[in-house]
Every structure is written in structure tokens, then in C-alpha cells.
């Protein structure tokens, strides 16, 4: 994956899932967690609380020195790959506050419910399409809820009211958490209306809290706030330290530069408007056709659900479909006539295009066969006379059966008899001989 991402997506940043890295660390370092007291807490603190690369590297060396783990093989392997998973190396890159692959795992788990290793590609594509449509429906329902519902304010800060007007319901929940944490800490002015230090000595809800210090730069005239934790760069929302300093310097409004469009209520509506504008452009490229189809499909699906609820709506919708279909045929015929006129005026009429000759391949190609599970495998037939499943025979071709000549009586079973055209004496003699053979 690493090699393919560099070639296909050269401008992206590829990182490893931190959850998987820590799970593997627990498998290899589980004994050290129990033997060395405080090692697990210090390891997580160095990884998650380091704001810069130099701070992480210094904390890592001190951790190895304190617990005498300089020769541990797995810790060496983790340190060699530190630039691929440690958060300090990605604080200035937008990751929407995600450090693991939970988004893709949620889709994988839903697919595993409805598909198996015997599912065909067609079934897989249909289930993926259902998941996408379901997500679109949930998004549309949440958009309607965000537009109509008025969130409840938890504080009297003006910045919370500004955030409620623009942010979605889920993003507002995260912003309220940052606003609540802004009540912690102490602000010290280093340079008036330019540089401040935020110190958090204690946290009431976190055990074994270690004092943390953050530097916040402020430009009040241009409404610029920058924190050393780089919370906005990584998450897309103002961090609690920046909000703390904003209140200290009397900046009560939410600056427009710190409102990401993807977190706003009208994010989907803005994308839909741009798609509609693109679909209205003259032309019929493949991209425009796909945009038009994606724009029309959700609207048509909603109408179909309403039309299928009763017989009256179904009949009325059938009549409307006939009218729309006729109008679409008229418009399509007009466009075809227009293209024919333009084509004849610009170039001479071309001859009819026929199919190319079919090439004869050597040998007969085998048709690809679908993998059949054991439940669909053909079961061998059981003979009605000898009861054997081997040999590929049945009661009519069983080797124990005698008298297959024409005009003889054939005994198939104790209660079944096949009539023949022979004489009665021959039939009795034949039946006696068959009885003796079967008894032997």
C-alpha cells in the first residue's frame, strides 16, 4: 500500500493506524506493563501528549532510560517507524481529529454482515450501493434536523451562539467540549495582545494528570489565533486553549476564517447547488452525465417511495410517467435532428459502419464457472436395489438385476413388477432364477 499510495496519490500524507500500533505493542510489551510500574502510562503520555517532534524524541529517550529498555527490539521497531504513526509528526496536517481507520472499518463491518466469501461480485456491488444510499438518506435526515432544530446553549458565551448558527449538530457537540475545557487553566501574558501562555496544572476528570503548557499567539486586529497544540490544523475546530485566550483579550465572536465549510449545516446543499450548476452546462461529457444522474436519482427515489404506497398514487404516477416519457422522446428526437443537421453541414455523410469480422480462435474456450459451495454440490444417486452410491448406476442398470432381454419378466423389487409380452411359463422360470440369484 505504501508504494502504491506514493505513485497514485503523491500529494497525500499516508499514516498508519495508531490503534493497530498500540494493540501490537500490547501483544509484545504486555509483560513489561505488569513488571515495570508506570511504564504503560508514560508510554501513552509520550505518544499522545507530545506537541512537537523534538519533545517526543526527548520524552522517548527519557522513557527508555528510566525503565532501562534501550535494547528492547519492539520499541526499537516502533521508534524507527515513528514518522508514520506518532501524532506529533502530523499535528500541522488536517486529519479531522482521526488517528485510526474507524471510518473504513465501519463500512467493512456492515459489508461482512450481508456478504460471505461465496458472494459474487454482483452481490457485493449491490450491497455497496445499498450502503451508500442508506448513508445518503441518513445525511439528508440529519440535514433536515439541523435546519429545523435549535440547539440548546450550555453557556452564555457569544462564541457558542455563533457556532450554533453555522455548525452541524455533531460538530457542535465537539465544539461544546472544547468550550467547556476552556474554563481550565491559567493565562499568563508574555507579550501584550500578542503572546500568551496557558498552563493547565490539574484536570478534575483525568487521573495522573501532568501539567501542560501551551503558547498562543494572537493578532486581535486581524482576528488570528494560533496555538502551539495545532488543534485547528489537525481537527478543523478551535482548541480550548485558543478559546481561553480569546476570552482573555475580549474576542467573543467566532472568526469566519476558523469556520470550515465541511462542518457547516449547508455543506451538502452547497455541493448539490454546484452539481446542479455543473449539470446545467451545455454538453454531454461522461462527467456531466454522471453528475446529472446523481442529482436526479435521490429525487426520483423519494417520488417512487411515495407513489408505491397506495394504488391511487401508483396509477396517477403511471400516467405522469407516460407523459414524461413522451416528452423526453420528443426532446431526444429534436436533439438528434439538430446533431444530424450540424453533422451534414460540416462533413459529408459517412457510410454505414458494420461489425468487424469475428476472429477464429484455436480450440474451444472454456466458459468460466462460478465457485459452488458444498451446499450446491451435486449429490450422488443411490441405487434402489443394491443401495450403493458408487459405480454411477441406478436400479435400471444395476449389475444385480437380471433378465434385461425383451419379452422377459423383470423383478425390480419385492412390491414392484414390470409386465412383459412373453409366455407365462418363461416368466415364472425367469422369476425363479432371479430369486435364486438374489438370495445367493
MARRO-722071 format. One record per residue (C-alpha): residue number from 1; x negated, y negated, z. Coordinates in steps of 0.25 Angstrom, whole numbers, plus 2048, in hexadecimal, padded with zeros to 3 digits. Layout:
{kevo NUM {X Y Z}}
...
This chain:
{kevo 1 {800 800 800}}
{kevo 2 {7F5 7F6 803}}
{kevo 3 {7EE 7F8 7F6}}
{kevo 4 {7FC 7F7 7EE}}
{kevo 5 {800 7EA 7F6}}
{kevo 6 {7F3 7E3 7F3}}
{kevo 7 {7F6 7E6 7E4}}
{kevo 8 {805 7E4 7E3}}
{kevo 9 {807 7D9 7EE}}
{kevo 10 {7F9 7D1 7EE}}
{kevo 11 {7FF 7C5 7F5}}
{kevo 12 {805 7CC 801}}
{kevo 13 {800 7D0 80E}}
{kevo 14 {800 7DF 812}}
{kevo 15 {800 7E3 820}}
{kevo 16 {802 7F0 828}}
{kevo 17 {80E 7F2 831}}
{kevo 18 {80A 7EF 83F}}
{kevo 19 {814 7F9 845}}
{kevo 20 {80D 804 83E}}
{kevo 21 {7FF 800 842}}
{kevo 22 {803 7FF 851}}
{kevo 23 {80A 80D 850}}
{kevo 24 {7FE 813 84A}}
{kevo 25 {7F6 80C 855}}
{kevo 26 {7FE 812 860}}
{kevo 27 {7FC 820 85A}}
{kevo 28 {7ED 81E 85A}}
{kevo 29 {7EC 816 867}}
{kevo 30 {7F7 81B 86F}}
{kevo 31 {7ED 822 879}}
{kevo 32 {7E6 814 87B}}
{kevo 33 {7F3 80D 87E}}
{kevo 34 {7F4 817 88A}}
{kevo 35 {7E5 817 88E}}
{kevo 36 {7E2 808 88D}}
{kevo 37 {7EB 7FF 895}}
{kevo 38 {7EF 7F3 88E}}
{kevo 39 {7E9 7F7 880}}
{kevo 40 {7F7 7F8 879}}
{kevo 41 {7FB 7EA 87E}}
{kevo 42 {7EE 7E4 87A}}
{kevo 43 {7EE 7EA 86C}}
{kevo 44 {7FC 7E5 869}}
{kevo 45 {7F9 7D7 86E}}
{kevo 46 {7EC 7D6 866}}
{kevo 47 {7F4 7DB 859}}
{kevo 48 {801 7D3 85B}}
{kevo 49 {7FC 7C6 863}}
{kevo 50 {7F0 7C2 85B}}
{kevo 51 {7F3 7B6 853}}
{kevo 52 {7E6 7B5 84B}}
{kevo 53 {7DD 7BF 845}}
{kevo 54 {7D1 7BB 84E}}
{kevo 55 {7DA 7BC 85A}}
{kevo 56 {7DE 7CA 856}}
{kevo 57 {7D0 7CF 853}}
{kevo 58 {7CB 7C9 860}}
{kevo 59 {7D6 7D0 868}}
{kevo 60 {7D4 7DD 861}}
{kevo 61 {7C5 7DD 865}}
{kevo 62 {7C8 7DA 874}}
{kevo 63 {7D3 7E5 874}}
{kevo 64 {7C8 7EF 86F}}
{kevo 65 {7BE 7EA 879}}
{kevo 66 {7C8 7EA 885}}
{kevo 67 {7CC 7F9 882}}
{kevo 68 {7BF 7FE 87C}}
{kevo 69 {7C5 802 86F}}
{kevo 70 {7BB 7FE 865}}
{kevo 71 {7B9 80C 860}}
{kevo 72 {7C8 80F 85E}}
{kevo 73 {7CA 814 850}}
{kevo 74 {7D8 810 84E}}
{kevo 75 {7D6 802 854}}
{kevo 76 {7CB 800 84A}}
{kevo 77 {7D4 804 83F}}
{kevo 78 {7DF 7FA 843}}
{kevo 79 {7D5 7EF 844}}
{kevo 80 {7CF 7F2 836}}
{kevo 81 {7DD 7F0 830}}
{kevo 82 {7E1 7E4 839}}
{kevo 83 {7E3 7DB 82E}}
{kevo 84 {7EF 7E4 829}}
{kevo 85 {7F8 7E5 835}}
{kevo 86 {7F3 7DB 840}}
{kevo 87 {7FD 7CF 841}}
{kevo 88 {7F2 7C5 843}}
{kevo 89 {7EE 7C7 834}}
{kevo 90 {7FC 7C4 82F}}
{kevo 91 {801 7B8 838}}
{kevo 92 {800 7AE 82D}}
{kevo 93 {808 7B7 823}}
{kevo 94 {817 7B7 823}}
{kevo 95 {81C 7C5 827}}
{kevo 96 {82A 7C1 82C}}
{kevo 97 {824 7C6 83A}}
{kevo 98 {823 7D4 835}}
{kevo 99 {817 7DD 839}}
{kevo 100 {81D 7EB 835}}
{kevo 101 {824 7F1 82A}}
{kevo 102 {832 7F2 831}}
{kevo 103 {839 7EC 825}}
{kevo 104 {835 7F7 81B}}
{kevo 105 {837 802 826}}
{kevo 106 {846 7FD 828}}
{kevo 107 {848 800 819}}
{kevo 108 {841 80D 819}}
{kevo 109 {849 812 825}}
{kevo 110 {856 80F 81E}}
{kevo 111 {852 816 812}}
{kevo 112 {84E 822 81A}}
{kevo 113 {85C 824 81F}}
{kevo 114 {862 825 811}}
{kevo 115 {857 82B 809}}
{kevo 116 {84F 838 80A}}
{kevo 117 {843 83E 803}}
{kevo 118 {84C 845 7FA}}
{kevo 119 {854 838 7F5}}
{kevo 120 {852 834 7E7}}
{kevo 121 {84D 826 7E2}}
{kevo 122 {85B 822 7DE}}
{kevo 123 {860 825 7EC}}
{kevo 124 {854 81D 7F2}}
{kevo 125 {857 811 7E9}}
{kevo 126 {866 811 7EC}}
{kevo 127 {863 811 7FB}}
{kevo 128 {859 806 7FA}}
{kevo 129 {863 7FE 7F2}}
{kevo 130 {86D 800 7FD}}
{kevo 131 {864 7FB 808}}
{kevo 132 {861 7EF 800}}
{kevo 133 {870 7EC 7FE}}
{kevo 134 {872 7EE 80D}}
{kevo 135 {867 7E5 811}}
{kevo 136 {86D 7DA 807}}
{kevo 137 {87B 7DC 80E}}
{kevo 138 {875 7DA 81C}}
{kevo 139 {86D 7CE 817}}
{kevo 140 {87A 7C8 811}}
{kevo 141 {882 7CB 81E}}
{kevo 142 {877 7C4 827}}
{kevo 143 {876 7B8 81D}}
{kevo 144 {885 7B6 81F}}
{kevo 145 {884 7B8 82E}}
{kevo 146 {878 7AE 82F}}
{kevo 147 {880 7A3 827}}
{kevo 148 {88D 7A5 82F}}
{kevo 149 {888 7A7 83D}}
{kevo 150 {882 79C 846}}
{kevo 151 {877 7A2 84F}}
{kevo 152 {877 79F 85E}}
{kevo 153 {86C 795 863}}
{kevo 154 {863 79A 86F}}
{kevo 155 {85C 78D 871}}
{kevo 156 {85E 77E 870}}
{kevo 157 {852 77C 867}}
{kevo 158 {855 775 859}}
{kevo 159 {84C 77E 852}}
{kevo 160 {855 78A 855}}
{kevo 161 {861 783 84F}}
{kevo 162 {859 780 843}}
{kevo 163 {855 78F 842}}
{kevo 164 {863 794 843}}
{kevo 165 {867 78C 837}}
{kevo 166 {85D 792 82E}}
{kevo 167 {858 79F 833}}
{kevo 168 {860 7AD 832}}
{kevo 169 {865 7B4 83E}}
{kevo 170 {85A 7BE 83F}}
{kevo 171 {84F 7B4 83D}}
{kevo 172 {856 7AA 847}}
{kevo 173 {855 7B5 851}}
{kevo 174 {845 7B6 850}}
{kevo 175 {844 7A7 850}}
{kevo 176 {84C 7A6 85D}}
{kevo 177 {842 7B0 863}}
{kevo 178 {837 7A6 85F}}
{kevo 179 {83E 79A 864}}
{kevo 180 {841 7A2 872}}
{kevo 181 {832 7A5 873}}
{kevo 182 {82E 797 870}}
{kevo 183 {832 794 87F}}
{kevo 184 {826 79C 883}}
{kevo 185 {818 796 885}}
{kevo 186 {812 789 887}}
{kevo 187 {80E 77E 87D}}
{kevo 188 {801 776 87F}}
{kevo 189 {7FD 76A 876}}
{kevo 190 {7F0 76B 870}}
{kevo 191 {7F1 760 865}}
{kevo 192 {7FE 757 866}}
{kevo 193 {808 75B 85B}}
{kevo 194 {7FE 763 854}}
{kevo 195 {7F9 770 85C}}
{kevo 196 {7FF 777 868}}
{kevo 197 {7FC 784 870}}
{kevo 198 {807 78D 874}}
{kevo 199 {804 796 880}}
{kevo 200 {80D 7A2 884}}
{kevo 201 {808 7A7 891}}
{kevo 202 {813 7B0 894}}
{kevo 203 {81F 7B7 88D}}
{kevo 204 {82B 7BB 896}}
{kevo 205 {82F 7C7 88D}}
{kevo 206 {822 7CD 889}}
{kevo 207 {819 7D5 893}}
{kevo 208 {80A 7D4 893}}
{kevo 209 {80B 7C6 88C}}
{kevo 210 {7FD 7C0 889}}
{kevo 211 {7FC 7B1 888}}
{kevo 212 {7FD 7AC 87A}}
{kevo 213 {7F9 79F 874}}
{kevo 214 {7FD 799 866}}
{kevo 215 {7F9 78C 85F}}
{kevo 216 {804 784 858}}
{kevo 217 {801 779 84E}}
{kevo 218 {80C 76E 84C}}
{kevo 219 {80E 763 842}}
{kevo 220 {81B 75C 846}}
{kevo 221 {81C 753 83B}}
{kevo 222 {81C 75E 830}}
{kevo 223 {823 768 839}}
{kevo 224 {818 772 839}}
{kevo 225 {815 77C 844}}
{kevo 226 {80B 787 843}}
{kevo 227 {808 791 84E}}
{kevo 228 {7FB 79A 84F}}
{kevo 229 {804 7A6 850}}
{kevo 230 {808 7A4 842}}
{kevo 231 {817 7A8 845}}
{kevo 232 {81D 7A1 839}}
{kevo 233 {813 7A6 82F}}
{kevo 234 {816 7B5 834}}
{kevo 235 {824 7B4 837}}
{kevo 236 {82A 7A8 830}}
{kevo 237 {830 7A2 83D}}
{kevo 238 {82B 798 847}}
{kevo 239 {824 79F 852}}
{kevo 240 {827 79C 861}}
{kevo 241 {81A 794 863}}
{kevo 242 {81D 78B 857}}
{kevo 243 {82B 788 85D}}
{kevo 244 {825 785 86A}}
{kevo 245 {81C 77B 865}}
{kevo 246 {827 775 85C}}
{kevo 247 {830 772 868}}
{kevo 248 {824 76C 870}}
{kevo 249 {821 762 865}}
{kevo 250 {831 75F 863}}
{kevo 251 {832 767 856}}
{kevo 252 {840 76C 857}}
{kevo 253 {844 76F 849}}
{kevo 254 {841 77B 841}}
{kevo 255 {837 776 836}}
{kevo 256 {83C 77A 828}}
{kevo 257 {82E 77F 824}}
{kevo 258 {830 78A 82E}}
{kevo 259 {83D 790 829}}
{kevo 260 {83A 79B 81F}}
{kevo 261 {845 79D 815}}
{kevo 262 {845 7AC 817}}
{kevo 263 {84A 7AA 825}}
{kevo 264 {856 7A1 821}}
{kevo 265 {865 7A4 820}}
{kevo 266 {866 7A0 812}}
{kevo 267 {859 7A9 80D}}
{kevo 268 {862 7B3 806}}
{kevo 269 {86B 7A8 800}}
{kevo 270 {85F 7A1 7FB}}
{kevo 271 {859 7AD 7F4}}
{kevo 272 {867 7B0 7EE}}
{kevo 273 {868 7A2 7E8}}
{kevo 274 {85A 7A3 7E2}}
{kevo 275 {85F 7B0 7DC}}
{kevo 276 {86B 7AB 7D6}}
{kevo 277 {864 79F 7D0}}
{kevo 278 {85A 7A9 7CA}}
{kevo 279 {865 7B1 7C5}}
{kevo 280 {86C 7A5 7BE}}
{kevo 281 {860 7A2 7B6}}
{kevo 282 {861 7A5 7A7}}
{kevo 283 {85A 7B2 7A3}}
{kevo 284 {85B 7C1 7A6}}
{kevo 285 {84E 7C6 7AB}}
{kevo 286 {84D 7D2 7B3}}
{kevo 287 {84B 7CA 7C0}}
{kevo 288 {857 7C1 7BD}}
{kevo 289 {860 7CD 7BB}}
{kevo 290 {85B 7D3 7C8}}
{kevo 291 {85E 7C6 7CF}}
{kevo 292 {86C 7C5 7C9}}
{kevo 293 {86F 7D3 7CD}}
{kevo 294 {86A 7D2 7DB}}
{kevo 295 {872 7C5 7DC}}
{kevo 296 {87F 7CB 7D7}}
{kevo 297 {87E 7D9 7DE}}
{kevo 298 {881 7D5 7EC}}
{kevo 299 {88D 7CC 7E8}}
{kevo 300 {893 7D7 7DF}}
{kevo 301 {891 7E2 7EA}}
{kevo 302 {899 7D9 7F4}}
{kevo 303 {8A4 7D8 7EA}}
{kevo 304 {8A4 7E7 7E7}}
{kevo 305 {8A6 7EA 7F6}}
{kevo 306 {8B2 7E0 7F7}}
{kevo 307 {8B8 7E6 7EA}}
{kevo 308 {8B7 7F4 7EF}}
{kevo 309 {8BF 7F2 7FC}}
{kevo 310 {8CD 7F4 7F6}}
{kevo 311 {8D4 7F8 7E9}}
{kevo 312 {8D9 7EA 7E7}}
{kevo 313 {8CB 7E3 7E7}}
{kevo 314 {8C6 7EF 7DF}}
{kevo 315 {8D0 7ED 7D4}}
{kevo 316 {8CE 7DE 7D4}}
{kevo 317 {8BF 7DF 7D3}}
{kevo 318 {8C0 7E9 7C8}}
{kevo 319 {8C8 7DF 7C0}}
{kevo 320 {8BE 7D4 7C3}}
{kevo 321 {8B2 7DD 7BF}}
{kevo 322 {8B9 7DF 7B1}}
{kevo 323 {8BA 7D0 7AF}}
{kevo 324 {8AB 7CE 7B3}}
{kevo 325 {8A6 7DA 7AB}}
{kevo 326 {8AD 7D4 79F}}
{kevo 327 {8A7 7C6 7A1}}
{kevo 328 {899 7CC 7A3}}
{kevo 329 {89B 7D3 796}}
{kevo 330 {89F 7C6 78F}}
{kevo 331 {893 7BF 795}}
{kevo 332 {889 7CA 791}}
{kevo 333 {88F 7CA 783}}
{kevo 334 {88D 7BB 782}}
{kevo 335 {87E 7BC 787}}
{kevo 336 {87C 7C8 77D}}
{kevo 337 {881 7BF 771}}
{kevo 338 {878 7B4 776}}
{kevo 339 {86C 7BC 776}}
{kevo 340 {86F 7C2 769}}
{kevo 341 {870 7B4 763}}
{kevo 342 {863 7B0 769}}
{kevo 343 {85C 7BC 764}}
{kevo 344 {861 7BB 756}}
{kevo 345 {85D 7AD 755}}
{kevo 346 {84F 7AF 75A}}
{kevo 347 {84B 7BC 753}}
{kevo 348 {850 7C6 748}}
{kevo 349 {859 7D1 74C}}
{kevo 350 {851 7DD 750}}
{kevo 351 {854 7EC 74C}}
{kevo 352 {85B 7F5 755}}
{kevo 353 {852 7FB 760}}
{kevo 354 {852 80B 761}}
{kevo 355 {84D 814 76B}}
{kevo 356 {83F 819 769}}
{kevo 357 {83C 827 765}}
{kevo 358 {83C 831 770}}
{kevo 359 {82E 837 772}}
{kevo 360 {82E 847 774}}
{kevo 361 {826 84B 780}}
{kevo 362 {81F 858 780}}
{kevo 363 {826 862 789}}
{kevo 364 {833 860 791}}
{kevo 365 {832 857 79D}}
{kevo 366 {837 85C 7AA}}
{kevo 367 {842 854 7B0}}
{kevo 368 {83F 84E 7BE}}
{kevo 369 {846 856 7C8}}
{kevo 370 {84B 850 7D6}}
{kevo 371 {845 856 7E2}}
{kevo 372 {850 85E 7E8}}
{kevo 373 {851 860 7F7}}
{kevo 374 {853 86E 7FD}}
{kevo 375 {862 86C 7FF}}
{kevo 376 {863 86B 7F0}}
{kevo 377 {85B 877 7EC}}
{kevo 378 {862 882 7E5}}
{kevo 379 {864 88E 7EE}}
{kevo 380 {862 89C 7E8}}
{kevo 381 {86F 8A4 7E6}}
{kevo 382 {871 8B1 7EE}}
{kevo 383 {875 8BE 7E7}}
{kevo 384 {883 8C3 7EA}}
{kevo 385 {87E 8D2 7EA}}
{kevo 386 {870 8D3 7F0}}
{kevo 387 {871 8C6 7F7}}
{kevo 388 {863 8C1 7F3}}
{kevo 389 {85F 8B3 7EF}}
{kevo 390 {852 8B7 7E8}}
{kevo 391 {851 8BC 7D9}}
{kevo 392 {85B 8B2 7D3}}
{kevo 393 {866 8BB 7D1}}
{kevo 394 {875 8BB 7D5}}
{kevo 395 {880 8C6 7D7}}
{kevo 396 {881 8C8 7C8}}
{kevo 397 {873 8CA 7C5}}
{kevo 398 {86F 8D1 7D2}}
{kevo 399 {866 8DE 7D0}}
{kevo 400 {86E 8E6 7D9}}
{kevo 401 {87A 8E4 7D0}}
{kevo 402 {87C 8F0 7C6}}
{kevo 403 {885 8F3 7BB}}
{kevo 404 {884 8E6 7B3}}
{kevo 405 {887 8ED 7A6}}
{kevo 406 {894 8E9 79E}}
{kevo 407 {8A0 8F2 7A2}}
{kevo 408 {89C 8F6 7B0}}
{kevo 409 {8A2 8F2 7BD}}
{kevo 410 {898 8E9 7C5}}
{kevo 411 {899 8E9 7D4}}
{kevo 412 {895 8DB 7D9}}
{kevo 413 {899 8DC 7E8}}
{kevo 414 {8A2 8E4 7F1}}
{kevo 415 {8AE 8DC 7EE}}
{kevo 416 {8AC 8D7 7E0}}
{kevo 417 {8AD 8E0 7D3}}
{kevo 418 {8AB 8DC 7C5}}
{kevo 419 {8B5 8E2 7BB}}
{kevo 420 {8AF 8E9 7AF}}
{kevo 421 {8B4 8EF 7A2}}
{kevo 422 {8AE 8FD 7A4}}
{kevo 423 {8B5 90A 7A8}}
{kevo 424 {8B9 90D 7B6}}
{kevo 425 {8B0 919 7B7}}
{kevo 426 {8A4 911 7B3}}
{kevo 427 {8A7 906 7BD}}
{kevo 428 {8A9 910 7C8}}
{kevo 429 {89B 917 7C5}}
{kevo 430 {895 909 7C4}}
{kevo 431 {89A 904 7D1}}
{kevo 432 {896 911 7D8}}
{kevo 433 {887 910 7D2}}
{kevo 434 {887 901 7D6}}
{kevo 435 {88C 904 7E4}}
{kevo 436 {881 90F 7E6}}
{kevo 437 {876 905 7E1}}
{kevo 438 {87B 8FA 7EB}}
{kevo 439 {87C 904 7F6}}
{kevo 440 {86D 908 7F3}}
